[in-house]
Amino acid sequence: MDRLNLTSSSIKNLKKLFLYLTMGMVSTFATAQKDDLEIGKRDSVQVIQWVETGTSYFFTNSDSCVYYMFKALDLSRSINYDYGISIALYRLAESYRLTGDFVNALHFGFQALEHYRLIQDLDGEFAVISSIGSLYLDLSDYRKALDYLKQIEKQFNNQESFRLNLSNIRFVWTTIGGCYQGLGLLDSAYMYHKKALEDPDMEFDQTPVQALTLRRMADVRVLQGEKAEALSLYRKALETAASKGLTNYLDMGNVLNGKAAIYKSLDQQDSAIYFAKMAYRKAREINRRLSVLVSSKLLSSIYREKDQKDSALFYQDIVVALSDSLYGLPKHRELQLMVLHQQEEYQNNIRLEAAQKERRRILMLLSVLLVFVIVSFLLYRNYRSERLAQQKIAQSYQKLQSTQAQLIQSEKMASLGELTAGIAHEIQNPLNFVNNFSEVSSELIEEVKETRAKSRALRQSSGTEITTEEQLEDEILEDIKQNLEKINHHGKRADAIVKGMLEHSRTSSGEKELTDINSLAGEYLNLAYQSFKSKNEGVDIKLITDLDPTIPKIELVRADIGKVLLNILNNAFYAVTSSRHGGQAFEIQELPKVTIKTKNLGNTIQISISDNGPGIPDAIKDKIFQPFFTTKPTGQGTGLGLSLSYDIVKAHGGDLRLETEEGKGSKFTILLS
């Protein structure tokens, strides 16, 4: 409440008092001033009450905490209550951090830091710095987290008169330990956790810091292979929280997940499921999405090992949904980190701009003429800077969109790879048995036939005739042999289909690089043609290239676009030759021909691949980009090539189009910008 006397509103009221005194109107002003102070006092008390109410939910219900902090923030701003603004912003930043909303956490964190510095509140300033350090720990940016946290430790060690709130300095120490754990420096991590625990006032700390430190120390012991000690520390963390009345605190899910992971590694599946489910339930109750994600991954893995597919799929769906909401882990987290760094730079620019405005204000006092010149110059410069800034923002936004699309595509292709790998695992063993036993059975029948032939030869030499039953048996054996050969043939076809699906599901690293489109087109045309010729030596195809030399290098995932070109070229080679071997009937006017062209359209690059094959009927033209749709005979295609090609091009911000006329060939056009 003492901070209320430092607000700008109070200073204005003091000026009013001086004016009224000089005018002889003391009595009238005293009444008005008393009313204003009473209203301001009531409002500031209300702010503090809302902050205290929100803080009571801080470690148990983040949504309720956010609700009350916004109420406190709005009222504080309406009455210019700087302390209320600062603490509400800080609590909002912490609440968003604990629920995994890192963008809002950093947004409100930097605002809180600015306000605490304005009111020269050192405790508040360092509390926000520790929060920002914890945020970067959550994002696995351990070096940047240490940069913030070490500021507090250095200030605490070097300034005897400075005494940071002890629960906060213990939190700083254990968070530094978490950073060292992430960097693999386990001894340093354990030392800092121990330093926090051995603080003489730790036992009297009613916040969850002690339980948090015990949990992090247990995590270190797990990494060091000391599972028994880790279980003891996890148990002690829960007991400590319970003894302080923290029955539903935010870190409980992490403790339970840690125990579940240990029991899983010890092959105690029932215990692992029990603690993972408890962690899942507790984390859901308090909206701890990161803990829900970890427990869902554990449960999905355990149920998959127990071959309980429905349960495994249920938790896997939760993992996928949460990963998407948290911008995708791990690569989607990198995108979020990029956004956070940009917000930090934006806040730094705001502070620099404020300093520049202050310097300009001082300069304007020197001369009216100089003010006019400076203002004119600054207006022009600001206009130009804003235009450049807008252009940079637009470029950054486009790049982020492209990166996000590429990450989504990478996730889709990774999911498809997992699907096909599962199919291969489930189907390959039965196929091997079918193929092997059909071959063995065929060989056994051949041996039976040879034995019977020798027996008949001996009997014929002795004058014994072959009976009708023996002839019938020979025919049956021959039929069985032919059936086994057909079984073996179709089994190998199924094996080839599975291998083809696996080949199509392979993904690249997803890293973009400057690429020469003409060189890429020529390289994959030659690769596709050589592959085709190795299987069709007697077939000649006329290749035509028309590559635009003015095309600049562009950023793309080389392997992915190469896969697109290879799929389309393989389809073109198949189209121009299959009809000439009885695939389709249409009049041939010229030799098989495949053409590849590139063209610079300014902001867009066009790649077209055309053939003089039979074309695609209108009835199926709209289906060719659908997964598992193919026009090839059974066993010769998976129907994934064009579907994956379409997704890859779209992920690059481009377009894949088809022009075709039945009997006159097809043309695929790729547009990249």
C-alpha positions in Angstrom: 0.0 0.0 0.0 2.9 2.4 0.5 3.6 2.2 -3.2 0.3 4.1 -3.9 2.0 7.3 -2.7 4.5 7.1 -5.6 2.0 7.0 -8.5 1.7 9.8 -11.0 -1.9 10.3 -9.9 -0.8 11.3 -6.4 1.9 13.7 -7.8 -0.8 15.4 -9.8 -3.0 15.8 -6.8 -0.1 17.4 -4.8 0.2 20.0 -7.6 -3.5 20.6 -7.4 -3.1 21.2 -3.6 -0.4 23.8 -4.1 -2.5 25.7 -6.7 -5.6 25.7 -4.5 -3.5 26.9 -1.5 -2.1 29.8 -3.5 -5.7 30.8 -4.6 -7.1 30.6 -1.1 -9.3 27.6 -1.8 -7.9 25.2 0.7 -11.2 24.1 2.2 -12.8 23.2 -1.1 -9.8 21.2 -2.4 -9.4 19.3 0.9 -12.8 17.8 0.5 -12.2 16.8 -3.2 -8.7 15.5 -2.4 -10.1 13.3 0.4 -12.7 11.8 -1.9 -10.1 11.1 -4.6 -7.8 9.5 -2.1 -10.6 7.3 -0.7 -11.5 6.1 -4.2 -7.9 5.4 -5.1 -7.3 3.6 -1.8 -10.4 1.4 -2.3 -9.3 0.6 -5.9 -5.8 -0.3 -4.9 -7.0 -2.5 -2.1 -9.3 -4.3 -4.7 -6.3 -4.8 -6.9 -4.3 -6.4 -4.1 -7.2 -8.6 -3.2 -7.5 -9.9 -6.8 -3.8 -10.4 -7.0 -3.9 -12.4 -3.7 -6.9 -14.5 -4.9 -5.2 -15.2 -8.2 -1.9 -16.1 -6.4 -3.8 -18.7 -4.3 -4.6 -20.5 -7.5 -1.1 -20.1 -8.9 0.2 -23.6 -8.2 -3.2 -25.4 -8.5 -5.3 -23.8 -11.2 -3.6 -21.6 -13.8 -6.9 -20.6 -15.6 -8.3 -19.1 -12.4 -5.0 -17.4 -11.7 -5.0 -15.8 -15.2 -8.7 -14.7 -14.8 -8.0 -12.7 -11.5 -4.7 -11.3 -12.8 -6.4 -9.8 -15.8 -9.0 -8.2 -13.6 -6.2 -6.8 -11.4 -4.3 -5.6 -14.5 -7.3 -3.8 -16.0 -8.1 -2.0 -12.8 -4.5 -1.1 -12.1 -4.2 0.5 -15.5 -7.4 2.5 -15.1 -6.0 4.1 -11.8 -2.3 4.2 -12.9 -1.3 1.9 -10.1 2.2 0.9 -11.2 2.8 -1.8 -8.6 -0.5 -3.5 -9.4 0.4 -3.4 -13.1 3.8 -4.9 -12.5 2.8 -7.8 -10.2 -0.3 -8.7 -12.4 1.9 -8.8 -15.5 4.5 -11.0 -13.7 1.9 -13.5 -12.4 0.3 -13.7 -15.9 3.7 -14.5 -17.4 4.4 -17.2 -14.9 0.9 -18.7 -15.4 1.2 -18.9 -19.1 4.7 -20.4 -18.7 3.4 -23.2 -16.5 0.6 -24.1 -19.0 3.0 -24.2 -22.0 1.9 -20.9 -23.7 5.4 -19.6 -24.1 4.6 -16.8 -26.5 2.2 -15.1 -24.1 4.6 -15.9 -21.2 7.4 -14.0 -22.8 5.1 -11.2 -24.0 3.8 -10.4 -20.5 7.2 -11.2 -18.9 9.0 -8.4 -20.8 6.2 -6.0 -20.0 6.5 -6.9 -16.3 10.3 -6.4 -16.4 9.9 -2.9 -17.9 7.3 -1.9 -15.2 9.4 -3.2 -12.3 12.4 -1.2 -13.6 10.3 1.9 -13.9 9.3 1.7 -10.2 12.8 0.6 -9.3 11.6 -2.6 -7.6 14.7 -4.9 -7.5 13.0 -7.9 -6.0 10.3 -7.8 -8.7 12.8 -7.3 -11.5 14.9 -10.3 -10.5 11.7 -12.4 -10.0 10.8 -11.7 -13.6 14.3 -12.5 -14.8 14.1 -15.9 -13.0 10.8 -16.5 -14.7 12.2 -15.7 -18.2 15.2 -18.0 -17.4 12.8 -20.8 -16.5 10.9 -20.3 -19.7 14.0 -20.8 -21.8 14.7 -23.9 -19.7 11.3 -25.2 -20.7 12.2 -24.5 -24.3 15.5 -26.5 -23.9 17.5 -23.3 -24.7 19.8 -24.0 -21.7 22.6 -21.4 -22.5 20.1 -18.6 -22.8 18.4 -19.7 -19.6 21.7 -19.6 -17.8 22.4 -16.1 -19.1 19.3 -14.8 -17.2 19.6 -16.9 -14.1 23.3 -16.2 -13.6 22.5 -12.4 -13.4 20.5 -13.1 -10.2 23.1 -15.4 -8.7 25.9 -12.9 -9.4 23.8 -10.0 -7.8 23.0 -12.2 -4.8 26.6 -13.2 -4.2 28.2 -9.8 -4.7 25.9 -7.4 -2.9 25.8 -8.0 0.9 23.0 -5.5 1.4 20.9 -7.1 -1.3 18.7 -9.9 0.0 16.5 -11.5 -2.7 13.4 -13.3 -1.5 14.8 -16.6 -0.2 12.2 -18.8 -1.8 13.0 -17.2 -5.1 16.8 -17.6 -4.8 16.3 -21.3 -4.0 14.1 -21.6 -7.1 16.9 -19.9 -9.1 19.5 -22.4 -7.8 17.4 -25.5 -8.7 16.5 -24.0 -12.1 20.3 -23.5 -12.8 20.6 -27.2 -11.9 17.9 -28.0 -14.4 19.9 -26.1 -17.1 23.1 -28.0 -16.3 21.1 -31.3 -16.4 19.9 -30.4 -19.9 23.5 -29.7 -20.9 24.6 -33.1 -19.6 26.6 -31.7 -16.7 25.0 -34.0 -14.2 27.5 -33.3 -11.3 27.0 -29.6 -11.5 23.2 -30.1 -11.8 23.2 -32.2 -8.6 25.4 -29.7 -6.8 22.9 -26.8 -7.4 19.9 -28.9 -6.4 21.7 -29.9 -3.2 22.6 -26.2 -2.6 18.9 -25.3 -2.8 17.8 -28.2 -0.5 20.5 -27.4 2.1 19.4 -23.8 2.5 18.5 -23.5 6.3 15.1 -21.9 5.6 14.0 -24.5 3.0 11.9 -26.4 5.5 9.9 -23.3 6.3 9.2 -22.5 2.6 5.5 -23.1 1.9 5.9 -22.9 -1.9 6.5 -26.1 -4.0 10.2 -25.2 -4.4 11.4 -28.0 -2.1 9.3 -30.6 -3.8 10.4 -29.3 -7.2 14.0 -29.6 -6.2 13.6 -33.1 -5.0 12.0 -34.1 -8.3 14.8 -32.5 -10.3 17.4 -34.3 -8.2 15.6 -37.6 -8.8 15.7 -36.9 -12.6 19.5 -36.5 -12.3 19.8 -39.8 -10.4 17.8 -41.5 -13.2 20.3 -40.3 -15.8 23.1 -41.5 -13.5 21.6 -45.0 -13.4 20.6 -44.7 -9.6 17.0 -45.8 -10.0 16.4 -46.9 -6.5 17.6 -43.6 -5.1 15.6 -41.8 -7.7 12.4 -43.6 -6.6 13.1 -42.6 -3.0 13.5 -38.9 -4.0 10.3 -39.0 -6.0 8.5 -40.4 -3.0 10.0 -37.8 -0.8 8.9 -35.0 -3.2 5.3 -36.2 -3.0 5.5 -36.5 0.8 7.0 -33.0 1.1 4.3 -31.5 -1.0 1.6 -33.2 1.0 3.1 -32.0 4.3 2.9 -28.4 3.1 -0.7 -28.8 2.0 0.2 -28.9 -1.7 -2.0 -31.9 -2.6 -2.5 -30.8 -6.3 0.5 -28.7 -7.2 1.6 -28.2 -10.8 4.8 -30.4 -10.7 3.0 -33.5 -9.4 2.5 -34.8 -12.9 6.3 -34.7 -13.5 7.0 -36.6 -10.3 4.4 -39.4 -11.2 5.7 -39.6 -14.8 9.2 -40.0 -13.4 8.2 -42.9 -11.3 6.2 -44.5 -14.1 9.2 -44.3 -16.4 11.4 -46.0 -13.9 8.9 -48.9 -13.4 8.6 -49.2 -17.2 12.4 -49.5 -17.5 12.3 -52.2 -14.7 9.6 -54.1 -16.8 7.0 -53.5 -14.0 4.3 -52.6 -16.4 1.3 -52.6 -14.0 3.1 -50.1 -11.7 4.2 -48.0 -14.6 0.6 -47.9 -15.9 -0.7 -47.0 -12.4 1.6 -44.0 -12.0 1.3 -42.8 -15.6 -2.5 -42.8 -15.4 -2.3 -40.9 -12.1 0.0 -38.4 -13.7 -2.3 -38.1 -16.7 -5.3 -37.5 -14.5 -3.6 -34.9 -12.2 -2.1 -33.0 -15.1 -5.5 -32.9 -16.9 -7.1 -31.5 -13.8 -4.7 -28.6 -13.5 -4.2 -28.0 -17.3 -0.5 -29.0 -17.4 -0.3 -30.0 -21.1 3.4 -30.9 -21.1 2.8 -33.4 -18.3 -0.2 -34.8 -20.1 1.9 -35.2 -23.2 4.6 -37.1 -21.3 2.2 -39.4 -19.5 0.3 -40.1 -22.8 3.5 -41.1 -24.5 4.4 -43.4 -21.7 0.9 -45.1 -21.7 0.9 -45.4 -25.5 4.3 -47.1 -25.4 3.4 -49.5 -22.6 0.1 -50.5 -24.1 1.8 -51.0 -27.5 4.3 -53.4 -25.8 1.4 -55.2 -24.1 -0.3 -55.5 -27.5 -3.4 -53.6 -26.3 -3.8 -51.7 -29.5 -7.0 -49.8 -28.7 -5.5 -48.3 -25.5 -2.2 -47.5 -27.3 -4.1 -45.8 -30.1 -6.2 -43.8 -27.7 -3.2 -42.3 -25.9 -1.3 -41.9 -29.2 -4.1 -39.7 -30.5 -3.8 -37.5 -27.4 0.0 -37.3 -28.1 -0.6 -36.1 -31.7 -3.3 -33.6 -30.6 -1.1 -32.1 -27.8 2.0 -32.0 -30.1 0.0 -30.0 -32.6 -1.3 -27.6 -30.0 2.2 -27.1 -28.6 3.4 -26.4 -32.2 4.8 -29.8 -32.7 7.6 -31.6 -30.9 10.5 -31.5 -31.4 10.7 -29.4 -34.6 7.5 -27.5 -34.0 9.1 -26.3 -30.7 12.0 -24.9 -32.7 9.5 -22.8 -34.7 8.0 -21.5 -31.4 11.5 -20.7 -30.1 12.1 -18.6 -33.2 9.0 -16.6 -32.6 10.0 -16.0 -29.0 13.4 -14.7 -30.0 11.7 -12.3 -32.4 9.5 -11.0 -29.7 12.5 -10.4 -27.5 14.1 -8.4 -30.2 10.9 -6.5 -30.7 10.9 -5.6 -27.0 14.5 -4.5 -27.2 13.7 -2.2 -30.2 10.8 -0.7 -28.2 13.2 0.2 -25.4 15.7 1.7 -27.8 13.0 3.7 -29.5 11.9 5.1 -26.1 15.5 6.2 -25.4 15.8 7.9 -28.7 12.5 9.8 -28.2 13.8 11.0 -24.8 17.0 12.3 -26.5 15.0 14.0 -29.2 12.9 15.7 -26.6 16.0 17.2 -25.0 17.4 18.4 -28.3 14.1 20.1 -29.2 14.5 22.4 -26.2 17.7 23.9 -27.6 16.3 25.8 -30.5 12.9 26.2 -32.3 14.6 26.2 -35.6 16.6 23.1 -34.8 13.4 21.4 -33.6 11.8 22.1 -37.0 14.7 20.6 -38.9 15.1 17.6 -36.6 11.3 16.8 -36.6 11.2 16.9 -40.4 14.2 14.6 -40.7 12.9 12.2 -38.1 9.5 12.0 -39.6 11.0 11.1 -43.0 13.4 8.6 -41.3 10.6 7.0 -39.3 8.4 6.7 -42.4 11.2 4.9 -44.2 12.1 2.8 -41.2 8.5 1.7 -40.9 8.3 0.8 -44.5 11.5 -1.3 -44.2 10.2 -2.8 -41.0 6.9 -3.7 -42.6 8.7 -5.3 -45.5 10.9 -7.3 -43.2 7.9 -8.4 -41.1 6.1 -9.5 -44.3 9.1 -11.5 -45.4 9.5 -13.1 -42.0 5.8 -14.0 -41.9 6.0 -15.6 -45.4 9.1 -17.5 -44.3 7.4 -18.7 -41.1 4.4 -19.9 -43.1 6.6 -21.8 -45.4 8.6 -23.3 -42.5 5.4 -24.3 -40.7 4.0 -25.9 -43.9 7.3 -27.8 -44.3 7.2 -29.0 -40.7 3.6 -30.2 -41.1 4.6 -32.0 -44.2 7.5 -33.6 -42.4 5.2 -34.8 -39.6 2.7 -36.2 -42.1 5.4 -38.1 -44.0 6.9 -39.3 -40.7 3.4 -40.6 -39.7 3.1 -42.4 -43.0 6.5 -44.0 -42.5 5.4 -45.3 -39.2 2.2 -46.6 -40.7 4.0 -48.5 -43.5 6.6 -49.8 -41.2 3.9 -51.2 -39.0 2.2 -52.8 -42.1 5.5 -54.3 -43.2 6.1 -55.7 -39.7 2.7 -57.3 -39.5 2.6 -58.6 -43.1 6.2 -59.5 -43.8 6.4 -62.6 -41.5 3.2 -64.2 -42.8 4.4 -63.5 -46.4 7.8 -65.1 -45.7 6.0 -68.2 -44.3 3.7 -68.4 -47.4 6.6 -68.0 -49.8 9.0 -70.4 -48.0 6.4 -73.2 -47.5 5.1 -72.9 -51.0 8.6 -73.3 -52.3 9.4 -76.2 -50.0 6.0 -77.9 -50.8 6.7 -77.5 -54.5 10.1 -79.2 -54.1 8.5 -82.0 -52.1 5.9 -82.7 -54.8 8.7 -82.7 -57.4 10.5 -85.3 -55.3 7.3 -87.4 -55.0 6.9 -87.2 -58.8 10.5 -88.3 -59.3 10.1 -91.3 -56.9 6.8 -92.3 -58.6 8.5 -92.1 -62.0 11.3 -94.4 -60.9 8.8 -96.8 -59.4 6.7 -96.9 -62.7 9.9 -97.4 -64.7 10.8 -100.5 -62.7 7.3 -101.8 -62.9 7.1 -101.2 -66.7 10.4 -103.1 -67.1 8.8 -106.0 -65.4 5.7 -105.8 -67.6 3.3 -104.1 -65.2 0.9 -101.5 -66.8 0.2 -98.0 -65.3 -3.3 -97.9 -63.7 -5.9 -95.2 -64.1 -5.6 -94.3 -60.4 -1.9 -93.6 -60.8 -2.5 -91.3 -63.8 -5.1 -89.4 -61.8 -2.7 -89.1 -58.9 -0.1 -87.6 -61.3 -2.5 -85.1 -62.6 -3.5 -84.1 -59.0 0.1 -83.7 -58.1 0.8 -81.5 -61.1 -2.3 -79.3 -60.2 -1.0 -79.0 -56.6 2.4 -77.9 -57.9 0.9 -75.3 -60.2 -1.2 -74.0 -57.4 1.8 -73.7 -55.1 3.7 -71.8 -57.9 0.8 -69.4 -58.1 0.7 -68.9 -54.3 4.5 -68.2 -54.4 4.1 -65.8 -57.3 1.4 -63.7 -55.6 3.2 -63.8 -52.3 6.2 -62.2 -53.9 3.9 -59.6 -55.5 2.6 -58.7 -52.1 6.1 -58.5 -50.7 7.0 -56.1 -53.6 4.0 -53.9 -52.8 5.0 -53.6 -49.1 8.6 -52.7 -50.1 7.3 -50.1 -52.6 5.2 -48.5 -49.9 8.2 -48.3 -47.6 10.3 -46.7 -50.4 7.7 -44.0 -50.9 7.4 -43.2 -47.2 11.0 -42.3 -46.7 11.5 -38.7 -45.8 14.5 -36.3 -46.1 16.1 -34.1 -43.4 13.6 -31.3 -44.3 16.4 -28.7 -44.5 16.1 -26.1 -47.3 19.0 -25.1 -49.5 19.7 -22.9 -52.5 19.2 -25.2 -55.5 19.8 -24.9 -59.2 16.4 -26.0 -60.7 17.9 -26.8 -64.2 20.6 -28.9 -62.7 18.1 -30.7 -60.5 15.8 -31.4 -63.4 18.6 -32.7 -65.6 20.0 -34.9 -62.8 16.7 -36.6 -62.1 15.8 -37.0 -65.7 19.0 -38.9 -66.3 18.5 -40.9 -63.1 14.9 -41.9 -64.1 15.9 -42.8 -67.6 18.9 -44.9 -66.6 16.7 -46.8 -64.1 14.0 -47.3 -66.8 16.6 -48.5 -69.4 18.1 -51.1 -66.9 14.7 -52.8 -66.9 13.6 -52.1 -70.5 16.8 -52.5 -72.7 14.9 -52.9 -76.0 12.8 -49.8 -75.6 13.9 -46.4 -76.9 12.4 -43.1 -75.7 13.1 -39.7 -77.1 14.1 -37.2 -74.4 13.6 -33.5 -75.0 14.9 -30.8 -72.5 14.1 -27.1 -72.7 15.7 -25.4 -69.7 15.5 -21.7 -69.1 19.0 -20.3 -68.3 17.6 -17.2 -66.5 16.1 -19.2 -63.6 17.8 -18.1 -60.3 18.6 -20.5 -57.5 15.8 -20.9 -55.0 15.5 -22.4 -51.5 13.9 -25.8 -51.4 14.3 -29.3 -49.9 16.4 -30.8 -52.7 15.6 -34.5 -52.0 11.9 -33.9 -51.7 11.5 -32.0 -55.0 13.8 -34.6 -56.6 11.4 -37.3 -55.4 8.5 -35.4 -57.0 10.4 -35.2 -60.4 11.3 -38.9 -60.2 7.7 -39.9 -59.5 6.3 -37.9 -62.4 9.1 -39.0 -64.8 8.7 -42.7 -63.9 4.9 -42.3 -64.6 5.7 -40.6 -68.0 8.0 -43.4 -69.0 5.5 -46.0 -68.0 2.7 -44.2 -69.9 4.6 -43.9 -73.2 5.7 -47.6 -73.2 2.9 -49.5 -71.5 0.4 -48.9 -74.4 3.0 -50.1 -76.9 3.0 -53.5 -75.1 -0.7 -54.0 -75.0 -1.5 -51.8 -72.0 -4.0 -49.6 -73.9 -5.1 -49.4 -77.5 -4.6 -46.1 -79.4 -3.1 -45.1 -82.7 0.7 -44.5 -82.5 1.9 -41.6 -84.7 5.4 -41.3 -83.4 8.1 -42.8 -81.1 7.7 -42.6 -77.3 8.6 -39.1 -76.2 9.1 -37.3 -72.8 9.7 -33.6 -72.5 10.9 -31.6 -69.5 10.9 -27.8 -69.5 11.7 -25.0 -67.1 10.6 -21.4 -67.3 11.2 -18.2 -65.3 7.8 -16.5 -64.7 9.3 -13.7 -62.5 8.2 -14.5 -59.0 7.4 -18.1 -59.9 9.4 -20.9 -61.5 7.6 -23.4 -63.7 8.7 -27.0 -64.3 6.6 -29.0 -66.8 6.9 -32.7 -67.7 4.9 -34.0 -70.7 4.5 -37.2 -72.6 2.8 -38.5 -75.7 1.2 -41.5 -74.0 -2.4 -42.4 -74.0 -3.5 -39.7 -71.6 -5.8 -40.0 -68.5 -9.5 -40.5 -68.9 -11.8 -37.7 -67.6 -13.5 -40.2 -65.3 -10.4 -40.7 -63.2 -8.5 -37.4 -63.7 -9.8 -36.0 -60.4 -8.6 -39.0 -58.4 -5.0 -39.3 -59.4 -3.7 -37.2 -56.4 -5.6 -39.3 -54.0 -3.6 -41.7 -51.8 -3.5 -45.4 -52.9 -5.2 -44.6 -56.3 -3.3 -46.1 -59.3 -4.0 -46.9 -62.9 -1.3 -49.5 -63.1 -2.1 -53.2 -63.1 -2.4 -55.0 -59.7 1.0 -55.4 -58.1 2.8 -52.7 -60.2 2.1 -49.6 -58.1 1.1 -48.4 -54.6 -0.8 -45.3 -55.6 1.3 -43.1 -53.3 3.7 -41.4 -55.7 1.5 -38.6 -57.0 -0.3 -38.1 -53.6 3.1 -37.6 -51.8 4.3 -35.4 -54.7 1.3 -33.2 -54.4 1.8 -32.8 -50.6 5.5 -32.0 -51.0 4.9 -29.3 -53.6 2.1 -27.7 -51.5 4.4 -27.7 -48.4 6.9 -25.7 -50.5 4.1 -23.1 -51.1 3.7 -24.2 -54.7 1.2 -26.0 -56.9 1.0 -29.2 -58.9 -1.3 -29.2 -61.9 -2.4 -31.8 -64.6 -3.4 -31.2 -68.2 -4.4 -34.3 -70.1 -6.4 -35.4 -73.1 -7.3 -39.0 -73.7 -5.2 -40.3 -76.6 -2.9 -37.3 -76.8 -0.7 -37.5 -73.7 -0.4 -35.8 -70.3 1.4 -32.7 -68.9 2.3 -32.1 -65.2 3.2 -28.6 -64.2 5.0 -27.7 -61.0 4.9 -24.0 -59.8 7.4 -22.9 -57.2 7.9 -19.4 -55.8 
